[in-house]
Amino acid sequence: MCLIDKFLLFISCGARGNNETFVNKSYRNWKKPARLGNHIGRHNSIHSQCQRAREDLMNRKQHVDIAIVNQSIQLKHNYQIQLAAAIDCVKLLLFLTSHCPDIKDVFKNALENNKLTAPSIQKDITNACAVVTANAISLELGDEVFSILVVEARDISNKEQMAVVLRFVDKKSCVVERFVGIVHVTDTSAVPLKAAIESLLATYGLNITRIRGQGYDGASNMRVEFNGLKSLLLAENKSAYFVHCFAHQL
């Protein structure tokens, strides 16, 4: 044990020698303090080595925790992404249990480790919700005509995407808007955009002949492509009237 800079360092400075002073015995010869200097010794003495060990211990930048943190920043980031996805899935499951007795019974009777938070299960649940939502929208729309609203929806990955919304009049004579999906397009020319919209509408049992209006975000980076898409739809369906957006509103 050494007294260094008013700190007690509990390292056996004399453990490597034959002298038990400062290790098993206390120092009592205070009339000869010069012997303390002899104990300190030179640069490579046991005392000096203990002092350097103490300084290394106090140096946060050399601490093993810091080294581990620096090496695992990317792993921590990946874990946070997975954790956020799991939390979102749990929120969705809690919402479903409050609205569907069958799902509630599954949660009530399932094993404690059956949390349904695995990535594959999350995707299955999301896809199932999408199918149910699509069926509900198709049932609500029925055989009525509708308008489409399309806006660019590029995400953090910078992939070109379109968000598509249907606007129609429901059975209560109210104008409603229903988000039907985000379509990823590898080619932003007019023909592939039209094909992507037709494919999305087909999943709802719809086709472009029932379109009575079309609107696009004129301030988006794809406004030129949207102009070409507008012309293609009008060429095939004269009733698909175009309405330009205003104040960034469709």
SERO-4910 file (N, C-alpha, C, O; in steps of 0.05 Angstrom, whole numbers):
BEGIN
 pado doro    nc1    nc2    nc3   cac1   cac2   cac3    cc1    cc2    cc3    oc1    oc2    oc3
  Met    A     17    -24      0      0      0      0     18     25      0     36     27     17
  Cys    A     13     44    -19     29     68    -21     11     92    -19    -11     93    -29
  Leu    A     22    113     -7      8    139     -5     19    156    -28     42    166    -26
  Ile    A      4    161    -48     13    176    -72     -8    198    -77    -31    192    -82
  Asp    A      2    223    -77    -16    246    -83    -41    245    -67    -63    250    -77
  Lys    A    -38    239    -41    -61    238    -22    -81    216    -28   -103    216    -18
  Phe    A    -73    196    -45    -90    173    -50    -76    149    -39    -52    146    -41
  Leu    A    -92    131    -27    -81    106    -18    -84     85    -40   -106     79    -49
  Leu    A    -61     75    -50    -61     56    -71    -57     28    -58    -36     22    -48
  Phe    A    -78     11    -59    -76    -15    -46    -63    -35    -65    -76    -54    -74
  Ile    A    -37    -31    -70    -21    -49    -85      3    -57    -67     16    -39    -56
  Ser    A      9    -82    -66     30    -91    -48     57    -83    -60     69    -98    -76
  Cys    A     67    -60    -51     93    -50    -62    116    -68    -54    136    -71    -68
  Gly    A    114    -80    -31    136    -97    -21    131   -126    -26    146   -143    -16
  Ala    A    111   -133    -41    104   -161    -45    125   -176    -61    127   -200    -60
  Arg    A    140   -160    -77    159   -173    -95    187   -174    -81    206   -186    -92
  Gly    A    190   -163    -58    215   -164    -43    212   -179    -17    191   -191    -12
  Asn    A    233   -178     -1    232   -191     24    223   -174     47    217   -184     69
  Asn    A    221   -148     42    214   -129     63    183   -128     66    169   -123     46
  Glu    A    173   -134     90    144   -135     94    133   -108    103    109   -105    106
  Thr    A    151    -87    106    141    -61    112    124    -50     90    130    -54     66
  Phe    A    102    -37     98     81    -26     79     64    -49     68     46    -43     52
  Val    A     70    -74     75     53    -96     65     39   -109     88     14   -107     90
  Asn    A     54   -122    105     42   -135    128     47   -120    154     34   -124    174
  Lys    A     67   -102    153     74    -87    177     72    -57    170     77    -48    148
  Ser    A     65    -41    190     64    -12    186     92      0    190    109    -13    203
  Tyr    A     96     23    180    122     37    183    122     53    209    105     70    213
  Arg    A    141     47    226    141     59    253    165     77    258    166     92    278
  Asn    A    185     76    242    209     91    247    207    119    234    222    126    216
  Trp    A    189    135    245    184    161    234    207    181    240    207    203    229
  Lys    A    225    173    258    248    190    264    268    190    241    286    207    239
  Lys    A    266    171    223    283    169    200    266    169    174    265    148    161
  Pro    A    254    192    168    237    193    144    252    189    118    241    184     97
  Ala    A    279    191    119    295    187     95    292    159     84    296    154     60
  Arg    A    285    141    101    281    113     92    257    111     73    256     92     58
  Leu    A    239    130     74    216    130     55    227    134     27    217    122      8
  Gly    A    248    151     25    260    155     -2    273    130    -12    272    123    -35
  Asn    A    285    115      7    298     90     -1    276     70    -11    281     54    -29
  His    A    253     71      2    231     54     -6    221     60    -35    216     43    -51
  Ile    A    220     87    -41    211     95    -67    230     85    -88    221     74   -109
  Gly    A    255     88    -84    275     77   -102    276     91   -129    267    114   -132
  Arg    A    287     77   -149    291     89   -175    267     85   -193    245     77   -184
  His    A    271     91   -219    248     91   -237    235     64   -240    211     62   -242
  Asn    A    251     43   -240    241     16   -244    236      1   -217    233    -23   -218
  Ser    A    236     15   -195    231      2   -170    202     -7   -168    185      1   -183
  Ile    A    198    -25   -149    171    -36   -144    151    -13   -138    129    -13   -149
  His    A    160      6   -122    143     29   -115    135     45   -141    112     52   -144
  Ser    A    155     50   -158    150     65   -182    131     50   -201    114     62   -214
  Gln    A    134     24   -202    116      8   -219     88      9   -208     69     11   -224
  Cys    A     85      8   -182     58     10   -170     46     38   -175     22     40   -180
  Gln    A     63     58   -174     53     85   -179     42     88   -208     21     99   -213
  Arg    A     58     77   -227     49     78   -255     23     61   -259      6     68   -275
  Ala    A     21     39   -244     -4     23   -246    -27     39   -236    -49     37   -247
  Arg    A    -23     54   -214    -44     71   -204    -52     93   -224    -76     98   -227
  Glu    A    -33    105   -237    -38    126   -257    -54    114   -281    -72    127   -292
  Asp    A    -46     90   -289    -60     77   -311    -89     71   -303   -107     73   -319
  Leu    A    -93     63   -278   -120     57   -268   -137     82   -268   -161     80   -274
  Met    A   -126    105   -262   -141    130   -261   -145    142   -289   -161    160   -292
  Asn    A   -130    132   -308   -132    143   -336   -156    130   -350   -155    107   -357
  Arg    A   -178    146   -353   -202    135   -365   -198    126   -394   -211    107   -403
  Lys    A   -180    140   -408   -176    134   -436   -163    106   -440   -166     95   -461
  Gln    A   -150     96   -420   -137     70   -421   -155     48   -409   -147     25   -409
  His    A   -178     56   -398   -194     36   -384   -206     16   -404   -212     24   -427
  Val    A   -209     -8   -396   -219    -29   -413   -247    -23   -423   -254    -30   -445
  Asp    A   -264    -10   -406   -291     -4   -414   -291     15   -438   -307     12   -456
  Ile    A   -272     35   -438   -271     54   -460   -263     39   -485   -274     45   -507
  Ala    A   -244     21   -483   -235      6   -507   -258    -11   -518   -262    -12   -542
  Ile    A   -274    -23   -500   -296    -39   -510   -318    -22   -523   -329    -29   -543
  Val    A   -323      2   -511   -343     20   -522   -335     29   -549   -352     29   -568
  Asn    A   -310     37   -553   -301     46   -579   -303     25   -600   -308     31   -623
  Gln    A   -299      0   -592   -300    -22   -612   -329    -30   -618   -334    -43   -638
  Ser    A   -347    -24   -600   -375    -34   -604   -395    -12   -610   -419    -16   -606
  Ile    A   -386     11   -619   -405     33   -626   -424     24   -648   -448     28   -646
  Gln    A   -412     11   -669   -429      1   -691   -448    -21   -681   -471    -21   -690
  Leu    A   -438    -39   -664   -455    -60   -653   -478    -48   -637   -501    -57   -638
  Lys    A   -471    -27   -621   -492    -13   -605   -513     -1   -623   -537     -2   -618
  His    A   -504     12   -645   -522     25   -664   -541      4   -676   -565      8   -679
  Asn    A   -529    -19   -684   -546    -40   -696   -565    -51   -676   -588    -57   -682
  Tyr    A   -557    -54   -651   -575    -64   -630   -598    -44   -625   -621    -52   -621
  Gln    A   -592    -18   -626   -613      2   -622   -634      0   -644   -657      4   -639
  Ile    A   -625     -5   -668   -644     -8   -690   -662    -32   -686   -686    -30   -689
  Gln    A   -650    -54   -678   -666    -78   -673   -684    -74   -649   -707    -84   -650
  Leu    A   -675    -60   -629   -691    -56   -605   -715    -38   -612   -737    -43   -603
  Ala    A   -710    -17   -628   -732      1   -636   -753    -14   -652   -777    -10   -649
  Ala    A   -744    -32   -670   -763    -48   -685   -779    -67   -667   -803    -70   -672
  Ala    A   -766    -79   -648   -780    -96   -629   -801    -81   -613   -822    -91   -608
  Ile    A   -794    -57   -604   -812    -40   -589   -837    -33   -606   -859    -34   -596
  Asp    A   -832    -26   -631   -854    -19   -649   -872    -43   -652   -897    -41   -653
  Cys    A   -860    -67   -655   -875    -91   -658   -892    -97   -633   -915   -105   -636
  Val    A   -881    -93   -610   -896    -98   -585   -919    -78   -583   -941    -86   -575
  Lys    A   -915    -53   -590   -936    -34   -590   -959    -43   -609   -983    -41   -602
  Leu    A   -952    -52   -632   -972    -62   -651   -987    -86   -640  -1011    -88   -642
  Leu    A   -972   -104   -627   -985   -128   -616  -1004   -120   -593  -1025   -132   -591
  Leu    A   -996   -101   -577  -1014    -92   -555  -1039    -79   -566  -1061    -83   -555
  Phe    A  -1036    -64   -588  -1059    -52   -601  -1078    -74   -612  -1102    -72   -609
  Leu    A  -1066    -95   -624  -1082   -116   -635  -1097   -132   -614  -1120   -140   -617
  Thr    A  -1083   -137   -591  -1096   -152   -570  -1120   -137   -558  -1138   -150   -548
  Ser    A  -1119   -110   -559  -1141    -95   -548  -1165    -94   -567  -1187    -85   -559
  His    A  -1161   -103   -592  -1183   -101   -612  -1192   -129   -622  -1213   -131   -635
  Cys    A  -1176   -149   -617  -1182   -176   -627  -1181   -196   -605  -1159   -202   -594
  Pro    A  -1204   -208   -597  -1204   -227   -575  -1187   -252   -581  -1174   -263   -563
  Asp    A  -1186   -260   -606  -1170   -284   -613  -1140   -279   -608  -1126   -296   -596
  Ile    A  -1130   -256   -616  -1102   -249   -611  -1097   -247   -581  -1076   -254   -571
  Lys    A  -1116   -235   -567  -1113   -232   -538  -1111   -259   -524  -1095   -263   -506
  Asp    A  -1127   -279   -534  -1125   -306   -522  -1098   -319   -527  -1088   -333   -510
  Val    A  -1087   -314   -551  -1061   -325   -557  -1040   -314   -538  -1023   -329   -528
  Phe    A  -1041   -288   -533  -1021   -276   -515  -1026   -286   -487  -1006   -289   -472
  Lys    A  -1050   -290   -479  -1056   -298   -452  -1047   -327   -447  -1038   -333   -424
  Asn    A  -1049   -344   -466  -1043   -372   -463  -1015   -380   -472  -1007   -403   -468
  Ala    A  -1001   -362   -486   -975   -369   -497   -954   -371   -474   -958   -360   -452
  Leu    A   -932   -384   -481   -910   -386   -462   -898   -359   -457   -900   -341   -474
  Glu    A   -885   -355   -435   -873   -329   -428   -852   -321   -447   -848   -297   -452
  Asn    A   -838   -340   -459   -817   -333   -478   -827   -329   -507   -811   -323   -525
  Asn    A   -853   -332   -510   -865   -328   -537   -873   -299   -540   -896   -292   -537
  Lys    A   -853   -282   -545   -858   -253   -546   -865   -243   -574   -874   -220   -578
  Leu    A   -862   -260   -595   -868   -253   -622   -853   -229   -631   -864   -212   -646
  Thr    A   -828   -226   -624   -812   -203   -631   -789   -210   -650   -772   -193   -656
  Ala    A   -787   -235   -659   -766   -242   -678   -771   -227   -704   -794   -222   -712
  Pro    A   -750   -219   -718   -753   -204   -743   -771   -217   -764   -788   -204   -776
  Ser    A   -769   -244   -767   -786   -258   -786   -815   -256   -778   -833   -253   -795
  Ile    A   -820   -259   -752   -848   -257   -742   -859   -229   -745   -882   -225   -752
  Gln    A   -842   -209   -740   -850   -181   -744   -859   -176   -772   -879   -163   -777
  Lys    A   -843   -187   -792   -850   -183   -820   -876   -197   -826   -893   -186   -841
  Asp    A   -880   -221   -816   -905   -235   -821   -929   -220   -810   -950   -218   -823
  Ile    A   -926   -209   -786   -948   -193   -774   -954   -168   -790   -977   -161   -795
  Thr    A   -933   -155   -799   -936   -130   -815   -950   -137   -841   -968   -122   -850
  Asn    A   -941   -158   -854   -954   -166   -880   -983   -174   -876  -1000   -168   -893
  Ala    A   -988   -188   -854  -1016   -195   -848  -1034   -170   -844  -1056   -169   -853
  Cys    A  -1023   -151   -829  -1038   -126   -825  -1042   -111   -851  -1064   -100   -856
  Ala    A  -1022   -112   -869  -1026    -99   -895  -1048   -112   -911  -1063    -98   -924
  Val    A  -1049   -139   -911  -1070   -153   -926  -1098   -146   -915  -1116   -141   -930
  Val    A  -1100   -147   -888  -1126   -141   -876  -1134   -112   -882  -1158   -107   -888
  Thr    A  -1115    -93   -880  -1121    -65   -886  -1130    -62   -915  -1148    -47   -921
  Ala    A  -1116    -76   -933  -1123    -74   -962  -1151    -84   -967  -1166    -72   -982
  Asn    A  -1158   -106   -954  -1185   -117   -957  -1206    -98   -946  -1227    -95   -958
  Ala    A  -1200    -85   -924  -1219    -66   -912  -1223    -42   -931  -1245    -32   -934
  Ile    A  -1201    -32   -943  -1203     -9   -961  -1219    -17   -986  -1235     -1   -996
  Ser    A  -1214    -41   -997  -1228    -50  -1020  -1258    -53  -1015  -1275    -45  -1031
  Leu    A  -1265    -63   -991  -1293    -65   -983  -1306    -38   -980  -1329    -34   -988
  Glu    A  -1291    -19   -968  -1302      8   -965  -1306     22   -991  -1326     36   -995
  Leu    A  -1288     18  -1010  -1290     31  -1036  -1311     18  -1053  -1326     32  -1067
  Gly    A  -1313     -8  -1052  -1333    -22  -1068  -1328    -18  -1098  -1305    -21  -1108
  Asp    A  -1349    -11  -1113  -1347     -7  -1142  -1346     22  -1149  -1349     29  -1173
  Glu    A  -1341     40  -1130  -1340     68  -1135  -1315     76  -1150  -1295     62  -1150
  Val    A  -1316    100  -1162  -1292    111  -1175  -1276    125  -1154  -1285    129  -1131
  Phe    A  -1251    133  -1161  -1234    145  -1141  -1213    162  -1155  -1210    162  -1180
  Ser    A  -1198    178  -1139  -1176    193  -1149  -1151    183  -1135  -1152    171  -1114
  Ile    A  -1128    188  -1148  -1102    180  -1136  -1086    205  -1130  -1085    224  -1146
  Leu    A  -1072    204  -1108  -1054    225  -1100  -1026    212  -1096  -1023    192  -1082
  Val    A  -1007    223  -1110   -980    210  -1110   -960    231  -1102   -960    254  -1112
  Val    A   -942    224  -1084   -921    242  -1074   -895    226  -1072   -895    202  -1065
  Glu    A   -873    239  -1077   -847    226  -1074   -842    220  -1044   -848    237  -1027
  Ala    A   -831    197  -1039   -827    188  -1011   -799    176  -1008   -796    153   -999
  Arg    A   -779    191  -1015   -751    181  -1013   -744    179   -983   -748    198   -968
  Asp    A   -732    157   -975   -725    153   -947   -695    158   -944   -681    168   -962
  Ile    A   -684    150   -920   -656    156   -914   -637    140   -932   -614    147   -935
  Ser    A   -647    119   -944   -631    103   -962   -629    116   -990   -614    106  -1007
  Asn    A   -644    138   -994   -644    153  -1020   -656    136  -1043   -650    142  -1066
  Lys    A   -671    116  -1036   -685    101  -1057   -709    117  -1067   -723    130  -1051
  Glu    A   -714    116  -1093   -737    130  -1104   -762    114  -1098   -764     91  -1105
  Gln    A   -781    128  -1085   -806    115  -1077   -829    134  -1081   -826    158  -1082
  Met    A   -853    122  -1085   -877    137  -1087   -897    129  -1065   -901    105  -1061
  Ala    A   -908    148  -1052   -930    143  -1033   -956    148  -1048   -960    169  -1059
  Val    A   -974    129  -1046   -999    130  -1062  -1023    131  -1042  -1025    115  -1024
  Val    A  -1041    150  -1047  -1065    153  -1031  -1090    152  -1049  -1089    164  -1071
  Leu    A  -1111    139  -1040  -1136    139  -1055  -1155    159  -1042  -1157    160  -1017
  Arg    A  -1168    175  -1058  -1189    193  -1048  -1215    186  -1062  -1217    184  -1086
  Phe    A  -1236    182  -1045  -1262    174  -1056  -1284    182  -1037  -1279    191  -1015
  Val    A  -1309    179  -1046  -1332    186  -1029  -1343    160  -1019  -1350    142  -1034
  Asp    A  -1346    157   -992  -1355    133   -980  -1386    131   -980  -1399    149   -991
  Lys    A  -1396    110   -968  -1425    106   -968  -1440    127   -952  -1465    129   -954
  Lys    A  -1426    142   -935  -1438    163   -920  -1436    190   -933  -1441    211   -921
  Ser    A  -1427    190   -959  -1424    214   -975  -1402    232   -963  -1403    257   -966
  Cys    A  -1383    220   -950  -1360    235   -939  -1335    230   -957  -1330    207   -965
  Val    A  -1320    251   -962  -1295    247   -977  -1273    236   -958  -1267    249   -937
  Val    A  -1262    214   -965  -1242    201   -948  -1217    196   -964  -1218    194   -989
  Glu    A  -1195    195   -950  -1169    189   -963  -1157    164   -948  -1157    163   -924
  Arg    A  -1148    146   -964  -1136    121   -953  -1108    117   -965  -1105    115   -989
  Phe    A  -1089    115   -947  -1062    109   -955  -1060     80   -963  -1068     62   -947
  Val    A  -1051     74   -987  -1051     46   -997  -1023     34  -1000  -1021     10  -1004
  Gly    A  -1003     50   -998   -976     38   -999   -954     56  -1009   -959     78  -1020
  Ile    A   -930     46  -1006   -906     60  -1016   -893     41  -1037   -888     18  -1031
  Val    A   -889     51  -1060   -878     35  -1082   -850     43  -1088   -844     67  -1093
  His    A   -832     24  -1088   -804     29  -1095   -800     26  -1125   -809      6  -1136
  Val    A   -788     46  -1137   -784     45  -1166   -754     47  -1172   -740     65  -1162
  Thr    A   -744     29  -1189   -716     31  -1196   -711     50  -1220   -689     60  -1224
  Asp    A   -733     54  -1236   -731     72  -1259   -753     93  -1255   -777     85  -1252
  Thr    A   -746    118  -1256   -765    139  -1251   -777    152  -1276   -789    173  -1275
  Ser    A   -774    138  -1299   -787    148  -1323   -816    142  -1322   -825    127  -1305
  Ala    A   -832    155  -1340   -861    154  -1338   -872    126  -1340   -890    118  -1325
  Val    A   -862    110  -1359   -873     83  -1363   -870     65  -1339   -890     53  -1331
  Pro    A   -846     63  -1327   -844     46  -1302   -861     57  -1279   -871     41  -1263
  Leu    A   -864     84  -1277   -881     95  -1256   -910     86  -1260   -924     79  -1240
  Lys    A   -919     87  -1284   -947     78  -1290   -950     49  -1284   -970     41  -1272
  Ala    A   -931     32  -1292   -932      4  -1286   -933     -2  -1256   -947    -20  -1247
  Ala    A   -917     14  -1241   -917     10  -1212   -944     17  -1199   -953      2  -1181
  Ile    A   -957     38  -1209   -983     46  -1198  -1004     25  -1206  -1020     17  -1189
  Glu    A  -1003     15  -1230  -1022     -6  -1239  -1018    -31  -1222  -1038    -44  -1214
  Ser    A   -993    -38  -1216   -988    -62  -1199   -999    -58  -1171  -1011    -77  -1160
  Leu    A   -995    -34  -1160  -1006    -29  -1133  -1036    -30  -1133  -1048    -42  -1114
  Leu    A  -1049    -17  -1152  -1078    -17  -1153  -1089    -46  -1157  -1111    -52  -1147
  Ala    A  -1074    -62  -1171  -1084    -90  -1176  -1086   -105  -1150  -1102   -123  -1148
  Thr    A  -1069    -99  -1131  -1070   -113  -1105  -1096   -107  -1090  -1104   -122  -1073
  Tyr    A  -1109    -85  -1098  -1135    -78  -1086  -1158    -85  -1104  -1181    -77  -1099
  Gly    A  -1152    -99  -1126  -1173   -105  -1146  -1182    -81  -1162  -1205    -81  -1171
  Leu    A  -1165    -62  -1165  -1172    -37  -1179  -1156    -35  -1205  -1136    -48  -1209
  Asn    A  -1166    -17  -1223  -1151    -11  -1247  -1154     18  -1254  -1171     32  -1242
  Ile    A  -1138     28  -1272  -1137     57  -1277  -1161     67  -1292  -1165     91  -1294
  Thr    A  -1178     49  -1303  -1202     59  -1316  -1222     71  -1297  -1240     85  -1305
  Arg    A  -1220     65  -1271  -1238     77  -1251  -1227    103  -1239  -1240    114  -1221
  Ile    A  -1204    111  -1248  -1193    136  -1237  -1208    160  -1249  -1212    162  -1273
  Arg    A  -1216    179  -1232  -1229    203  -1240  -1213    228  -1233  -1222    250  -1239
  Gly    A  -1190    225  -1222  -1173    248  -1215  -1146    239  -1208  -1142    217  -1198
  Gln    A  -1126    256  -1214  -1098    249  -1207  -1084    275  -1198  -1087    296  -1211
  Gly    A  -1069    273  -1177  -1054    296  -1166  -1027    287  -1157  -1023    265  -1147
  Tyr    A  -1007    305  -1162   -979    298  -1156   -967    322  -1141   -975    345  -1144
  Asp    A   -946    316  -1127   -931    337  -1113   -913    351  -1133   -893    341  -1142
  Gly    A   -921    375  -1140   -906    391  -1159   -880    402  -1149   -864    411  -1165
  Ala    A   -875    400  -1123   -850    410  -1112   -829    388  -1108   -807    394  -1098
  Ser    A   -836    363  -1116   -817    341  -1110   -796    340  -1132   -797    353  -1152
  Asn    A   -775    324  -1126   -754    320  -1145   -763    304  -1170   -748    304  -1190
  Met    A   -786    291  -1168   -796    275  -1190   -818    289  -1206   -833    276  -1219
  Arg    A   -820    315  -1204   -842    330  -1217   -842    326  -1247   -863    325  -1259
  Val    A   -818    325  -1259   -817    321  -1288   -828    293  -1295   -843    290  -1314
  Glu    A   -820    273  -1280   -830    246  -1285   -860    244  -1280   -874    230  -1295
  Phe    A   -870    258  -1260   -898    258  -1255   -914    271  -1278   -936    262  -1284
  Asn    A   -903    291  -1291   -916    302  -1314   -919    282  -1336   -940    281  -1349
  Gly    A   -898    266  -1341   -901    244  -1361   -921    223  -1353   -936    213  -1370
  Leu    A   -922    217  -1327   -941    197  -1317   -970    208  -1321   -988    193  -1328
  Lys    A   -974    233  -1315  -1000    246  -1319  -1010    242  -1347  -1033    235  -1352
  Ser    A   -992    247  -1366  -1000    246  -1395  -1007    217  -1403  -1025    213  -1418
  Leu    A   -992    198  -1392   -998    170  -1399  -1025    161  -1388  -1040    148  -1402
  Leu    A  -1032    169  -1364  -1058    162  -1352  -1080    176  -1368  -1101    163  -1373
  Leu    A  -1076    201  -1375  -1097    215  -1391  -1101    203  -1418  -1123    202  -1429
  Ala    A  -1079    193  -1430  -1081    180  -1456  -1098    154  -1455  -1112    147  -1474
  Glu    A  -1097    141  -1432  -1112    116  -1429  -1139    120  -1417  -1157    104  -1421
  Asn    A  -1142    141  -1401  -1167    146  -1387  -1172    176  -1388  -1160    191  -1373
  Lys    A  -1190    185  -1406  -1195    213  -1409  -1208    226  -1385  -1208    250  -1382
  Ser    A  -1220    209  -1367  -1234    219  -1343  -1215    223  -1320  -1224    233  -1299
  Ala    A  -1190    216  -1323  -1171    219  -1301  -1160    248  -1301  -1137    253  -1308
  Tyr    A  -1177    266  -1292  -1170    295  -1293  -1147    301  -1274  -1145    290  -1252
  Phe    A  -1130    318  -1283  -1106    325  -1268  -1111    351  -1252  -1122    370  -1262
  Val    A  -1104    350  -1226  -1105    374  -1209  -1078    378  -1197  -1067    361  -1183
  His    A  -1067    402  -1202  -1040    408  -1191  -1042    414  -1162  -1062    425  -1152
  Cys    A  -1021    407  -1147  -1021    413  -1118  -1017    443  -1114  -1007    457  -1131
  Phe    A  -1026    452  -1090  -1023    480  -1083  -1014    482  -1054  -1024    467  -1037
  Ala    A   -995    500  -1049   -984    503  -1022   -975    477  -1010   -978    471   -986
  His    A   -963    460  -1028   -952    434  -1020   -975    416  -1009   -970    397   -993
  Gln    A   -999    420  -1018  -1022    403  -1011  -1034    392  -1036  -1038    406  -1056
  Leu    A  -1040    366  -1036  -1052    354  -1059  -1083    355  -1056  -1097    345  -1074
***
